[in-house]
């Protein structure tokens, strides 16, 4: 499998290559994603844009662990725009991309963890 989003270098560096720890970190991320998505959709619906920006910031930290560099950049842009309440028409697309990227990275991480390092 070719990894399009997952970049294992950072995860390897912080775990020392320990597969159990890598799986635990990936599991934590996988459990956080629905919470992030539910929160983002709820805050968007309530027009609480500043809080939405704070949540995008929190999600950005989580994606970094899995080497999701492009997703992290997108979330940074989302964070700044939402905190400023600007370009609101983009927020739904940001959330959808985060959802798609998160699904993809979990498949890639699971594939990676099934391989030998």
C-alpha positions in Angstrom: 0.0 0.0 0.0 1.2 3.5 -0.9 0.8 5.9 2.0 -0.8 9.1 0.8 -1.3 10.8 4.2 0.4 8.8 6.9 4.1 9.6 7.3 5.5 7.2 9.9 8.8 9.1 10.7 7.5 11.1 13.6 5.5 8.2 15.1 8.7 6.1 14.9 10.8 8.7 16.5 8.5 9.2 19.5 7.9 5.5 20.1 11.3 4.1 19.3 9.6 1.8 16.9 7.6 0.1 19.6 4.6 -1.4 17.7 2.4 -1.6 20.8 2.9 2.1 21.6 2.3 3.0 17.9 -0.9 1.1 17.9 -2.0 2.8 21.2 -1.3 6.2 19.8 -3.2 5.4 16.6 -6.1 4.1 18.7 -6.2 7.3 20.7 -6.3 9.3 17.5 -9.1 7.0 16.1 -11.1 7.5 19.2 -10.7 11.3 19.1 -11.8 11.8 15.5 -15.5 11.3 16.1 -15.3 13.7 19.0 -13.6 16.3 16.9 -16.0 15.9 14.0 -19.1 16.0 16.2 -17.7 19.1 18.0 -16.8 20.8 14.7 -20.2 20.2 13.2 -22.0 21.3 16.4 -20.0 24.5 16.8 -20.5 25.3 13.1 -24.2 24.8 13.4 -24.2 27.1 16.5 -22.1 29.7 14.7 -19.5 29.5 17.5 -16.6 30.2 15.2 -14.0 31.1 17.7 -14.6 27.9 19.6 -14.5 26.1 16.2 -11.0 27.5 15.6 -9.9 26.3 19.0 -11.1 22.8 18.2 -9.3 22.9 14.8 -6.2 23.8 16.7 -6.6 20.8 19.0 -7.2 18.5 16.0 -4.1 19.9 14.4 -2.0 18.7 17.3 -3.4 15.2 16.9 -2.8 14.8 13.2 0.8 15.9 13.6 1.6 12.7 15.5 0.7 10.7 12.4 2.7 12.8 10.1 -0.4 14.3 8.4 1.5 17.4 7.3 -1.0 18.6 4.6 -4.0 18.0 7.0 -2.1 20.0 9.7 -1.6 22.9 7.3 -5.3 22.8 6.3 -6.3 22.7 10.0 -4.1 25.7 10.8 -5.8 27.7 8.0 -9.2 26.6 9.3 -8.2 27.6 12.8 -7.1 31.1 11.9 -10.2 31.7 9.6 -12.6 30.4 12.2 -11.1 32.4 15.1 -11.5 35.5 12.9 -15.0 34.5 11.7 -13.8 34.9 8.1 -14.6 32.9 4.9 -17.3 30.9 6.6 -18.3 29.3 3.3 -15.1 27.2 3.6 -15.8 25.6 7.0 -17.9 22.7 5.8 -15.2 21.8 3.3 -12.5 21.9 5.9 -14.5 19.6 8.2 -15.2 17.2 5.3 -11.5 17.1 4.4 -10.6 16.4 8.0 -13.1 13.5 8.0 -11.8 12.1 4.7 -8.1 12.4 5.7 -8.7 10.8 9.1 -10.4 7.8 7.5 -7.6 7.4 5.0 -4.8 7.8 7.6 -6.4 5.1 9.9 -6.5 2.7 7.0 -2.8 3.5 6.2 -1.7 3.2 9.8 -3.5 -0.1 10.2 -1.8 -1.4 7.1 1.6 -0.1 8.3 1.2 -1.7 11.7 0.4 -5.0 10.0 3.9 -4.9 8.4 7.3 -5.4 9.9 9.5 -2.4 10.6 
